Amino acid sequence: MAKKSYIPNKDADLILWLNNFNAKIPLHAATFGLTAAQVASVNNDTMNWNYWITQVFTFKDESNERVAYKELLLMGPIGVPAGTPPTAPVILPPPVAILPGIIPRIRILAQFIKNHPNYSVVIGQDLGIEGPEDSTVPATMKPILTLVPQGGGVNVKWTKSIADALRIEKQIVSTGGGLPTPWALLAIDTEPDYLDTSPVTAPQTWYYRAIYIINDTMVGLWSDVSQISVG
């Protein structure tokens, strides 16, 4: 049976996973002949992830505080004390700089470990690189599309599951009337998400549908049709 990815998708879960991997790698380094540089690389990647994801959470909170304070000043109620204005957060110096590619580097190292003759499932579970069993049945797979305006285009959000790719088709209806265009291939997307940057010169409604692809063959069910107004 196939297995799901061992690397979590959500940032909060990834924090826990990466810190566990970083803590356990030194314990298994000798088993797989890992160098000090390889172990240090994992640690540097982890420290950078922890630092910058903390920055993201911090500034989201800071933004929310400022919005709330701005709204209080703007709308009152009259006579209610404003309290202490939000202050700047304390920002610690960043860790040693790294190049982009934390997850690709981790995947390469994990694959090296799993290909090593000393590897065992028990060690893999300790490192967190044994994904859970995936019981997905290809014949019943059905994509779920979420459309989000982004940078003048439309971000078609989807999840990969066990598929190799997603076939995305599109239909256009002019707001002023007229017949819809035939469904047409927009993209064969191998990695979520897909950003549709098609030009638009007049108000339109864009419709999307999609179906999964495994081994170059469409499998499962078509998604429900999703729509969004543009222009």
LINVENJO-V158486 format. One record per residue. N is the residue number from 1. PSI is psi as a letter, one per 30 degrees, with the letter a starting at -180 (NA if undefined). D_FIRST is the distance of its C-alpha to the first C-alpha in Angstrom with 2 decimals. Layout:
# LINVENJO-V158486
N_PSI_D_FIRST, N_PSI_D_FIRST
This chain:
# LINVENJO-V158486
1_k_0.00, 2_l_3.80, 3_l_6.57, 4_l_9.94, 5_k_13.09, 6_f_14.75, 7_k_18.13, 8_l_19.54, 9_e_21.21, 10_k_24.20, 11_e_27.09, 12_e_27.73, 13_e_24.21, 14_e_24.35, 15_e_27.62, 16_e_26.16, 17_e_23.15, 18_e_25.42, 19_e_28.08, 20_e_25.77, 21_e_24.53, 22_e_28.20, 23_e_29.35, 24_f_26.88, 25_e_27.11, 26_f_30.63, 27_f_29.56, 28_g_27.06, 29_e_29.12, 30_e_30.79, 31_e_27.60, 32_g_26.47, 33_h_30.01, 34_k_29.95, 35_l_33.38, 36_e_35.42, 37_e_35.22, 38_e_31.42, 39_e_31.56, 40_e_34.42, 41_e_32.58, 42_e_29.79, 43_e_32.58, 44_e_34.54, 45_e_31.61, 46_e_30.96, 47_e_34.67, 48_e_35.00, 49_e_32.11, 50_e_33.62, 51_e_37.04, 52_e_36.33, 53_e_34.06, 54_e_36.86, 55_e_39.26, 56_e_37.30, 57_e_37.32, 58_e_40.95, 59_f_42.25, 60_e_40.47, 61_e_42.31, 62_e_45.49, 63_e_45.29, 64_e_44.90, 65_e_47.89, 66_e_50.02, 67_e_49.21, 68_e_50.16, 69_e_53.36, 70_e_54.25, 71_e_53.89, 72_e_56.01, 73_e_58.75, 74_e_58.58, 75_f_58.62, 76_b_60.04, 77_l_60.95, 78_k_64.46, 79_f_65.70, 80_k_62.33, 81_k_62.11, 82_f_59.68, 83_a_58.81, 84_k_57.77, 85_l_56.27, 86_k_52.83, 87_l_53.21, 88_k_51.33, 89_l_48.39, 90_j_48.66, 91_j_46.52, 92_l_45.77, 93_k_45.76, 94_l_42.39, 95_a_40.64, 96_k_40.82, 97_k_39.88, 98_l_36.64, 99_l_35.48, 100_l_32.94, 101_h_29.23, 102_e_28.05, 103_e_24.37, 104_e_24.28, 105_e_26.03, 106_e_23.69, 107_e_20.63, 108_e_22.51, 109_e_23.41, 110_e_19.99, 111_e_18.60, 112_e_21.65, 113_e_20.94, 114_f_17.29, 115_f_18.69, 116_k_21.53, 117_f_21.95, 118_g_22.79, 119_k_19.54, 120_l_17.68, 121_e_15.01, 122_e_18.09, 123_e_19.89, 124_e_17.08, 125_e_17.03, 126_e_20.81, 127_f_20.90, 128_g_18.41, 129_g_16.24, 130_j_12.94, 131_l_11.37, 132_l_10.07, 133_k_6.65, 134_j_6.83, 135_g_7.36, 136_k_9.53, 137_j_10.68, 138_e_12.36, 139_f_15.28, 140_g_16.38, 141_k_16.03, 142_j_19.56, 143_l_20.97, 144_j_23.51, 145_k_26.41, 146_k_28.94, 147_k_32.14, 148_k_34.17, 149_k_37.49, 150_j_37.47, 151_h_40.24, 152_f_41.73, 153_a_38.43, 154_k_35.51, 155_j_32.24, 156_j_29.42, 157_k_26.82, 158_l_23.18, 159_k_19.69, 160_e_17.09, 161_b_13.79, 162_g_11.16, 163_l_14.17, 164_f_16.15, 165_l_19.42, 166_k_21.56, 167_j_24.49, 168_k_27.36, 169_l_30.44, 170_k_33.78, 171_k_36.92, 172_k_40.27, 173_k_43.06, 174_k_46.41, 175_e_47.80, 176_f_51.20, 177_a_49.98, 178_l_49.10, 179_k_46.24, 180_k_42.67, 181_l_41.39, 182_l_38.81, 183_k_35.16, 184_k_34.52, 185_k_31.74, 186_e_32.02, 187_l_29.16, 188_j_25.75, 189_k_24.55, 190_f_21.75, 191_k_22.19, 192_k_23.38, 193_l_26.16, 194_k_28.54, 195_j_32.30, 196_j_34.44, 197_g_37.85, 198_k_39.45, 199_k_43.23, 200_k_44.91, 201_f_48.68, 202_l_49.10, 203_k_47.50, 204_l_44.44, 205_k_41.40, 206_k_38.12, 207_k_35.36, 208_k_31.71, 209_l_28.71, 210_l_25.32, 211_k_22.19, 212_l_18.84, 213_k_18.32, 214_k_15.29, 215_h_16.41, 216_g_19.98, 217_k_19.56, 218_k_20.23, 219_l_17.64, 220_b_17.97, 221_l_21.29, 222_k_24.15, 223_l_24.87, 224_l_28.03, 225_k_31.00, 226_k_32.14, 227_l_35.67, 228_k_37.89, 229_k_41.59, 230_l_42.71, 231_NA_46.04
